[in-house]
């Protein structure tokens, strides 16, 4: 509808806000351009009220509230802080529930490369700053790092987003989901460094500038066991450095078909 034909544009902004909180409508802001501009400029405090109304109705909190709120693109660090102020800083942590990480944070990630072909991701690329906030937030139980059968790690590996992969692994992400799918993706990328990062446990990654301990590191159990299927996959794509890592370093014995391929 053209803005000139929409009677809502003549209402005070405060009244439009109240109508939207009552209706909780995803269509109302899109009725015309002027109305859309009104809701594009809403403050974090109003957005927090809208998300609470959308997720729970009557502000009755339950264990799924934060999971629901995180699904909305409106949900930013500033908006979540406003949610905590409105609801009470400890209300969500007291539920003792790990919320799910929304797929929206990872869905659009695709490989990003420099001109020389190396990954171009940085520590400041979305969604890494938002994830740091979520896992350091004192008002929230840390989200389930393996949400949606390991979807965050799988997407990060597919995109070659190394800082995000390190973050997820340091917070307990497992490459075992969907029959070791993240490892298989790393093999198809022919990236031995990434394969080792997924398989071998090390001390959590230290941000640049932070001192590392000088004592001898204890060898930790691998996150996944190497299978003949992994060796075969690496052999099929001629990733011989990965094959050698699996067979010599990890002691996985390839099956006869793989041995024939290698010969």
Secondary structure, DSSP 8 states (H G I E B T S, - for coil): --GGG-GGGGS-HHHHHHHHHHH--SSGGGSSHHHHHHHHT--HHHHHHHHHHHHTSTT---TTHHHHHHTSTT--HHHHHHHHHHH-TTTTGGG----B--GGGTTT----B-TTSSB---TTSTTHHHHHHHHH-TTS---BTTHHHHHHHHHHHHHT-HHHHHHHHHTT--TTHHHHHHHHHHHHTT-HHHHHHHHS--S----TTS----S-------SS---HHHHHHHHHTT-HHHHHIIIIIS-----HHHHHHH-
